[in-house]
Amino acid sequence: MTVRSSSRLVRGVVLASALALVAAACGSSNTKKSDSTATTVASATTAASATTAASATTAGATNPAGATTGATATSAATGTSAATGTSGTAGCPAIDASVDKDSGQGAGRFISDLTCADKKPLKAVGDPIVIGFQNPEGDPNGSFPEFSIAAKAAADYVNNELGGLGADIQNGKPGRPIKLEICKMAITPDDSQRCANELLTKSPFAVFSSINFFGNQFPIYAAAKTPVIVITPVTVGDFTSPGVFAIGGGGGCLGAHTGLVKFVTGELKATKVGIPWADTPPGKVCYYDLEAKPMDVLNGSVKGTSKVAGSIPGLTYLGVPIKPATPDITPAVTQILDFKPNGIIFSAQGADCWNFVNGLGRLGWTPDAIPLVMSGSCIDFDAMKAAGPLAKGVYFVGASGALLNDPKTIKDVRDKFEATTYQTKGAKFGIDQASLTKGFGTQGFTGVMSLWEMASKVVVDGGTLTQAALSAAYSKTNDQHLFGSTPLSCSTAPPPYVAVCNSEVSASKWDGTQLVPVIPRFSGIDLVAGTVIKPGP
C-alpha cells in the first residue's frame, strides 16, 4: 500500500472538451501478429483528376526528395496572404480570425476551409504521399482497431474533399493524396520494432504511432529521419524523444493523469483516493510518475516547484495494479473499497474500465457514494449506456474537444462545428457507430486532421512540403489550432517532457445519455514541475 497527500488547485478556462487519451491501460502479450494494410482513394490518384484545371499549380508536383511544392495562398483581389485571415480566390466563406483567440492560431481559417470544401469538394491529385500508421490490434492485452478505422476515414475525407496534403483550399489548389499504410502490431517489444522496420520499407513521408507500450520504435524512425507523430503518448520515449511530436490532447498520460489527480483532489476535494492502475509497461510509468508522484507533491512527501506543493498534507492514496483483461476483478475492487476512499481515479483500455466499474457495482458501489473519475481512454458510449446507473455521474478527464457531444447542445462555435464535422464526415467515410463513439476513434481522426492542417500551413505560408518542413512546422507551434482538441504548443514543451505538444485537458460528466462539460480547460502538469521522471518504484 502506498500512502501520501494533496492540495488546492488552480483551474484554467476556455473550450469545452470531453475526452482524454491516456492509454496507460494496455498490457503486454506473447502473441505476434503481422498485417499491413494500404488505404488509398482511387479517385484521388486517377490520371483524369491529376489533369484538372485546379492542378495547374505546382501543388501536386514532386521532386526527387518526395516534396510537394505549392504557391503561397495570395488573394488575386487583395494580394493578402490567406494565412493572415483574408479569403483567397476560391470564394470561400470569410475567415473569422477572432475564433483563434480561444481555439488556437488558424482555427478561423480551418472552419472556413472545411465549410468551403463541404460545398465545393477539392480532390487530391498527383502521386500519393505514403503515411505510416503503427497500431496495436488483435491482442487481448491491448487492441485499438478504432484508431485505424478512424484514421482511414479521415484520410479518405482529406483525399476526397480537403484536397490532400499541402492543399490550399482558399485558392482552390489541391495537394497530393494520402496513402495510409497500416501495420497492425501485438503488444510485444519485438512486434513494435517489426512494425517500424516494415513501415520504413514503404518509404513513408511521416509515421503515426497511435499508442505504443515500449518506445523502441523511435530510434528506428530517427535513423531514417522520418517524422513521428504520437497520437496517444504513454511512455517515457513518447514524452522525451527528439524529433517526436506527441500531439495527443492532454499529452496522453502527462496531461490526463495529472489532470485526474488535480480534478479529484481540487474539484471534488477528495483526501483519500483509490488508484487502480493498469499493470502494463506504460501503465506503470503513468501511475508512478503521473499519479503517485503528483499525490506525493501535494502531500509534501516529494518536493516540487508547483505553487500547490505540500498544500494537502492529509492526502492519502492507495495504488492497486490490475492486469489487462483480468477475468475476476473482485480482489482489486475489494482492496480499493476496503481503503474507504472518498474518490477513485482510473485509466485503462475501454473493456478494462467497464469491467472495473461492473466489479465495483457488484460490491454495492455507486457514483453517488464514491465519485469515480476516469480518463477518456475509458469512453465507450455503448459500454456506458449498458452500465446504466453505474455510469451515470462518472467523470472523465482528458482533451479531445467536444467531438462526441451532441452538436445541438454545444454553444461554442468551434466545438459545435468540429463535433458536427467528426460525426458526419466520420460516418460518411466509413467509421462504424461503435468506433465513432470511442475515445480512440476520435484520436485517430484528429491525428490525420492535424497532419492535413500542418501540411497545408507549410504550403500556404509559402514553403515546400518536405519532411524537414513538416517537422519544423510542428516544432514551432505555439497555441496552434488542433482539430477537436486543445491547441498544440510543441515549442513550449516543459522539460524533461520535451516531445509533448499538448498538456491541457478538460473534465466532463456522463448524464446517462451524453457527456456534459464540467471544466472547460485546465492543466495538472504543474503538479510535476521541478521533479524528475519516476518510471517505477
KOLLUM-937810 format. One record per residue (C-alpha): residue in three letters; x, y, z. Coordinates in steps of 0.1 Angstrom, whole numbers, padded with zeros to 4 digits, always signed. Each point is the difference from the previous one (the first is absolute). Layout:
! KOLLUM-937810
AlaXYZ
...
END
This chain:
! KOLLUM-937810
Met+0000+0000+0000
Thr+0012+0035-0008
Val-0012+0029+0022
Arg+0006+0037-0009
Ser-0016+0035+0000
Ser-0016+0029-0023
Ser-0010+0038-0006
Arg-0024+0028-0011
Leu+0003+0005-0037
Val-0001+0027-0027
Arg-0022-0005-0030
Gly+0001+0014-0035
Val-0028+0011-0022
Val-0012-0001-0036
Leu-0013-0027-0024
Ala-0023-0029+0009
Ser+0018-0033-0006
Ala-0010-0034+0010
Leu+0025-0027-0006
Ala+0034-0011+0011
Leu+0024-0023-0017
Val+0020-0016+0026
Ala+0005-0036-0007
Ala+0019-0010+0030
Ala-0024-0027-0002
Cys+0016-0025-0023
Gly+0021-0031+0007
Ser+0026-0022-0015
Ser-0005-0031-0020
Asn+0018-0031-0013
Thr-0020+0000-0032
Lys+0016+0013-0032
Lys-0020+0013-0029
Ser+0010+0014-0033
Asp-0025+0018-0022
Ser+0006+0030-0022
Thr-0029+0016-0017
Ala+0002+0028-0026
Thr-0028+0025-0005
Thr-0003+0024-0029
Val-0028+0018-0016
Ala+0001-0011-0036
Ser-0018+0030-0013
Ala+0028+0022+0015
Thr+0026-0016-0021
Thr-0015-0004-0034
Ala+0015+0016-0030
Ala-0031+0019-0006
Ser+0000+0017+0033
Ala+0037+0007-0003
Thr-0006+0021-0030
Thr-0028+0022+0012
Ala+0002+0037-0003
Ala+0004+0003+0037
Ser+0032-0019-0001
Ala+0016+0025-0024
Thr+0021+0012+0030
Thr+0031-0016+0013
Ala-0019-0014+0030
Gly+0000-0035-0014
Ala+0035-0001-0014
Thr+0026-0022+0015
Asn+0038+0003+0003
Pro+0025-0028+0006
Ala-0002+0005+0038
Gly-0038-0006-0001
Ala-0008+0036+0007
Thr-0032+0017-0010
Thr+0004+0035-0013
Gly-0027+0026+0004
Ala-0006+0036-0006
Thr-0008+0024+0028
Ala-0037+0006+0006
Thr-0003+0035-0013
Ser-0032+0016-0010
Ala+0000+0013-0035
Ala-0024+0027+0010
Thr+0018+0012+0032
Gly+0035-0013-0003
Thr-0003-0011+0037
Ser+0011-0033+0012
Ala-0029-0023+0009
Ala+0019-0011+0031
Thr-0005+0035+0015
Gly-0038-0003+0000
Thr-0009+0011-0035
Ser-0019-0023-0023
Gly+0016-0010-0033
Thr-0013-0004-0035
Ala-0023-0030+0004
Gly-0029+0019+0014
Cys+0002-0017+0034
Pro-0018+0015+0031
Ala+0017+0029+0017
Ile+0027-0011+0025
Asp-0010+0010+0035
Ala+0034+0004+0017
Ser-0017+0009+0033
Val-0006-0038+0005
Asp+0037-0004+0004
Lys+0001+0017+0034
Asp-0016-0029+0018
Ser+0005-0028-0025
Gly+0036+0005-0011
Gln+0017+0017-0030
Gly-0016-0010-0033
Ala-0033-0011+0014
Gly-0019+0026-0019
Arg+0016-0010-0033
Phe-0006-0037+0008
Ile-0037+0006+0004
Ser-0001+0020-0033
Asp+0020-0027-0018
Leu-0022-0029+0011
Thr-0032+0020-0006
Cys+0012+0009-0035
Ala+0010-0036-0008
Asp-0033-0013+0012
Lys-0018+0020-0027
Lys+0028-0003-0026
Pro+0020-0032+0007
Leu+0036+0002-0011
Lys+0016-0033-0010
Ala+0036-0008+0005
Val+0021-0005-0032
Gly+0034-0015-0009
Asp+0021-0027+0015
Pro-0011-0012+0035
Ile+0020+0009+0030
Val+0005-0031+0022
Ile-0008+0005+0037
Gly+0008-0029+0024
Phe-0024-0009+0028
Gln+0012-0023+0027
Asn-0028-0013+0022
Pro-0007-0029+0025
Glu-0028-0023-0012
Gly-0011-0035+0007
Asp+0018-0003+0034
Pro-0022-0005+0031
Asn+0025+0020+0020
Gly-0005+0030-0023
Ser-0020+0002-0032
Phe-0012+0033-0014
Pro-0014-0006-0035
Glu-0020+0032+0003
Phe+0032+0020-0004
Ser+0006-0015-0035
Ile-0036+0001-0010
Ala-0003+0037+0008
Ala+0034+0009-0015
Lys-0010-0017-0033
Ala-0033+0020+0000
Ala+0019+0032+0006
Ala+0024-0008-0028
Asp-0029-0006-0024
Tyr-0016+0032+0011
Val+0032+0019-0006
Asn+0006-0016-0034
Asn-0036+0005-0013
Glu-0010+0033+0014
Leu+0029+0019+0016
Gly+0024-0002-0029
Gly+0026-0023+0015
Leu+0033+0010+0018
Gly+0013+0034-0009
Ala-0034+0013-0013
Asp-0009+0037+0000
Ile-0038-0001+0001
Gln-0004+0038+0002
Asn+0015+0002-0035
Gly-0013-0033-0014
Lys+0034-0017-0003
Pro+0002-0037+0008
Gly+0028-0019+0016
Arg+0008-0037-0002
Pro-0020-0029+0013
Ile+0009-0019+0031
Lys+0008-0037-0003
Leu-0004-0014+0035
Glu+0022-0030+0007
Ile-0012-0017+0032
Cys+0021-0025+0019
Lys-0019-0020+0026
Met+0021-0010+0029
Ala-0002-0021+0031
Ile+0009+0013+0034
Thr+0036-0012+0000
Pro+0033+0019-0003
Asp+0010-0022-0030
Asp-0032+0008-0018
Ser+0004+0037+0006
Gln+0034-0001-0017
Arg-0013-0023-0028
Cys-0027+0025-0009
Ala+0024+0029+0000
Asn+0024-0019-0024
Glu-0029-0012-0021
Leu-0015+0035-0004
Leu+0034+0014-0010
Thr+0001-0023-0030
Lys-0030+0020-0013
Ser+0021+0033+0001
Pro-0025+0019+0021
Phe+0000+0038+0000
Ala-0010-0002+0037
Val-0012-0026+0024
Phe-0028+0000+0026
Ser+0005-0020+0032
Ser-0035-0004+0014
Ile+0010-0015+0034
Asn+0031-0019+0007
Phe+0010-0016+0033
Phe+0038-0001-0006
Gly+0014+0030-0019
Asn+0026-0022-0017
Gln-0013+0010-0034
Phe+0013+0036+0003
Pro+0037-0007-0007
Ile-0009-0019-0031
Tyr-0020+0029-0014
Ala+0026+0025+0012
Ala+0027-0018-0020
Ala-0021+0003-0031
Lys-0007+0037+0008
Thr-0038-0007-0001
Pro-0022+0023+0020
Val-0021-0018+0026
Ile-0034+0013+0012
Val-0011-0017+0032
Ile-0038+0001+0005
Thr-0002-0014+0035
Pro+0033+0005+0019
Val+0004-0024+0030
Thr+0037-0009+0003
Val+0032+0018+0010
Gly+0010-0002-0037
Asp-0032+0017-0011
Phe+0007+0028+0025
Thr+0037+0006-0006
Ser+0011-0012-0035
Pro+0015+0027-0024
Gly-0018+0002-0033
Val-0032-0014+0014
Phe-0032+0021+0003
Ala-0024-0013+0026
Ile-0031+0019-0012
Gly-0025-0020+0021
Gly-0024+0023+0019
Gly+0012+0004+0036
Gly+0034-0015-0009
Gly-0013-0035+0006
Cys+0009-0011+0035
Leu+0018+0032+0007
Gly-0031+0022-0002
Ala-0028-0025+0006
His+0014-0018+0031
Thr+0012+0032+0017
Gly-0034+0014-0010
Leu-0017-0029+0017
Val+0020+0008+0032
Lys-0007+0037-0002
Phe-0037-0005-0006
Val-0007-0026+0027
Thr+0020+0019+0027
Gly-0008+0036-0011
Glu-0035-0001-0015
Leu-0014-0030+0020
Lys+0021+0007+0031
Ala+0009-0036+0005
Thr+0026-0006+0027
Lys+0000-0038-0002
Val+0004-0013-0035
Gly-0002-0035-0014
Ile+0022-0004-0031
Pro-0004-0033-0019
Trp+0026+0001-0028
Ala+0007-0020-0032
Asp+0028-0024+0007
Thr+0018+0004-0033
Pro+0033+0016-0010
Pro-0016+0034-0007
Gly-0025-0004+0027
Lys+0028-0003+0026
Val+0016+0032-0012
Cys-0032+0019-0001
Tyr-0009-0011+0035
Tyr+0033+0006+0017
Asp+0010+0031-0018
Leu-0034+0017-0007
Glu-0023-0012+0027
Ala+0020-0011+0031
Lys+0026+0027-0004
Pro-0025+0029-0003
Met-0018-0013+0030
Asp+0033+0000+0019
Val+0007+0035-0012
Leu-0034+0011+0013
Asn+0005-0016+0034
Gly+0036+0013+0003
Ser+0018-0033+0000
Val+0016+0008-0034
Lys+0015+0035-0006
Gly-0012+0019-0031
Thr-0002+0035-0012
Ser-0038+0001-0005
Lys-0018+0027+0019
Val-0022-0026+0016
Ala+0029-0023+0011
Gly-0006-0011+0036
Ser-0035+0016+0002
Ile-0019-0032+0009
Pro+0020-0016+0028
Gly-0028-0023+0009
Leu-0004-0016-0034
Thr+0005-0037-0002
Tyr-0004-0025-0028
Leu+0001-0037-0009
Gly+0013-0013-0032
Val-0012-0034-0012
Pro+0015-0015-0032
Ile-0025-0018-0024
Lys+0011-0022-0029
Pro-0018+0006-0033
Ala-0029-0024-0007
Thr-0001-0012+0036
Pro-0029-0025+0001
Asp-0008+0005+0037
Ile+0003+0036+0011
Thr-0014-0006+0035
Pro+0033-0001+0020
Ala+0012+0033-0014
Val-0034+0016+0005
Thr-0002-0013+0035
Gln+0035+0016+0008
Ile-0012+0033-0013
Leu-0033+0001+0019
Asp+0016-0013+0032
Phe+0022+0030-0001
Lys-0032+0021+0004
Pro+0010+0027-0026
Asn-0020+0031-0005
Gly+0011+0001-0037
Ile+0013-0025-0026
Ile+0019+0006-0032
Phe+0007-0025-0028
Ser+0014-0001-0035
Ala+0000-0032-0021
Gln-0011-0014-0034
Gly-0038+0002-0003
Ala-0008-0036+0007
Asp+0020+0000+0032
Cys-0016+0033+0011
Trp-0035-0014-0001
Asn+0010-0034+0014
Phe+0013+0020+0030
Val-0032+0021+0003
Asn-0021-0032-0002
Gly+0021-0015+0028
Leu-0005+0031+0021
Gly-0037-0003-0005
Arg-0002-0036+0010
Leu+0015+0011+0034
Gly-0026+0027+0005
Trp+0018+0030-0013
Thr-0018+0029-0018
Pro+0014+0032-0015
Asp-0020+0020+0026
Ala+0016-0019+0029
Ile+0037+0004-0012
Pro+0008+0022-0030
Leu+0018-0017-0028
Val+0022+0019-0025
Met+0013-0018-0030
Ser+0021+0011-0030
Gly-0014+0003-0035
Ser+0015-0033-0010
Cys-0029-0015+0019
Ile-0026+0018-0021
Asp-0022-0025-0018
Phe-0036+0011-0004
Asp-0013-0035-0005
Ala+0016-0012+0032
Met-0011+0031+0019
Lys-0036-0005-0011
Ala+0002-0037+0009
Ala+0013+0009+0035
Gly-0031+0021+0006
Pro-0001+0015+0035
Leu+0036-0011+0007
Ala+0012+0023-0028
Lys-0023+0030+0007
Gly+0020+0026+0019
Val+0034-0014-0009
Tyr+0025+0028-0009
Phe+0025-0001-0029
Val+0032+0020-0002
Gly+0020+0005-0032
Ala+0001+0021-0032
Ser-0016-0007-0033
Gly-0024+0028-0004
Ala-0037-0005+0001
Leu+0001-0024-0029
Leu-0024-0025+0016
Asn-0024+0025+0014
Asp-0034+0006-0017
Pro+0007+0030-0022
Lys-0034+0014+0008
Thr+0011+0004+0036
Ile+0033+0017-0007
Lys+0001+0038+0003
Asp+0036+0006-0011
Val+0002+0006-0038
Arg+0032-0018-0006
Asp-0009-0030+0022
Lys-0035-0003-0016
Phe+0016+0002-0035
Glu+0026-0027+0007
Ala-0024-0024+0018
Thr-0023+0003-0030
Thr+0029-0006-0024
Tyr+0013-0030+0018
Gln-0034-0017+0004
Thr-0012+0006-0035
Lys+0033-0004-0020
Gly+0012-0028+0022
Ala-0032-0019-0007
Lys+0000+0009-0037
Phe+0035-0013-0006
Gly-0004-0033+0018
Ile+0003+0002+0038
Asp-0026-0024+0015
Gln-0021+0013+0028
Ala+0018-0020+0027
Ser+0034+0013-0010
Leu-0014+0035-0006
Thr-0010+0003+0037
Lys+0033-0012+0015
Gly+0027+0024+0013
Phe+0027-0016-0021
Gly-0023+0003-0031
Thr+0001+0038+0004
Gln+0037-0001+0005
Gly+0007-0019-0032
Phe-0021+0026-0019
Thr+0017+0029+0018
Gly+0035-0012-0008
Val-0006-0001-0038
Met-0018+0034+0001
Ser+0030+0015+0018
Leu+0023-0013-0027
Trp-0022+0015-0027
Glu-0002+0034+0018
Met+0038+0002+0006
Ala+0008-0011-0036
Ser-0023+0027-0013
Lys+0015+0025+0023
Val+0035-0007-0015
Val-0013+0006-0035
Val-0022+0030+0008
Asp+0029+0017+0017
Gly+0020-0003-0032
Gly+0020-0031+0008
Thr+0006-0033-0017
Leu-0014-0031+0017
Thr+0030-0021+0010
Gln+0006-0022+0031
Ala+0023+0027+0014
Ala-0027+0027-0006
Leu-0027-0021+0017
Ser+0022-0006+0030
Ala+0009+0037+0002
Ala-0037+0010-0002
Tyr-0009-0023+0029
Ser+0031+0011+0020
Lys-0009+0037-0003
Thr-0036-0004+0011
Asn-0011+0023+0028
Asp-0038+0000+0006
Gln-0006-0015-0034
His-0036-0012-0007
Leu-0005-0038+0002
Phe-0032-0016-0012
Gly-0022-0012+0029
Ser+0026+0008+0027
Thr+0019+0026+0018
Pro+0027+0019-0019
Leu+0034-0013-0009
Ser+0030+0017+0016
Cys+0030-0023-0008
Ser+0024+0030+0003
Thr-0009+0004+0037
Ala+0002-0036+0011
Pro+0011-0002+0036
Pro+0033-0017+0007
Pro+0005-0029+0004
Tyr-0032-0007-0019
Val+0014+0016-0031
Ala-0021-0019-0026
Val-0034+0008+0015
Cys-0018+0026-0021
Asn-0033+0002+0019
Ser-0005-0002+0037
Glu-0034+0016+0006
Val-0030-0021+0009
Ser-0037+0004+0009
Ala-0025-0017+0023
Ser-0034-0013-0010
Lys-0027-0021+0016
Trp-0022-0027-0015
Asp-0037+0008+0006
Gly-0013-0034-0012
Thr-0002+0010-0037
Gln+0028+0024-0007
Leu+0031+0017+0013
Val-0006+0034+0017
Pro+0030+0024+0004
Val+0009+0007+0036
Ile+0033+0019-0003
Pro+0008+0013-0035
Arg+0037+0001+0001
Phe+0027-0005+0026
Ser+0035-0015+0006
Gly+0014-0022+0027
Ile+0036-0001-0012
Asp+0010+0026+0026
Leu-0002-0029+0025
Val+0031-0016-0015
Ala+0019+0033-0005
Gly+0035-0001+0014
Thr+0000-0038+0004
Val+0019-0028-0019
Ile-0017-0028-0019
Lys-0008-0029+0022
Pro-0008-0031-0023
Gly-0004-0024+0029
Pro+0005-0007+0037
END
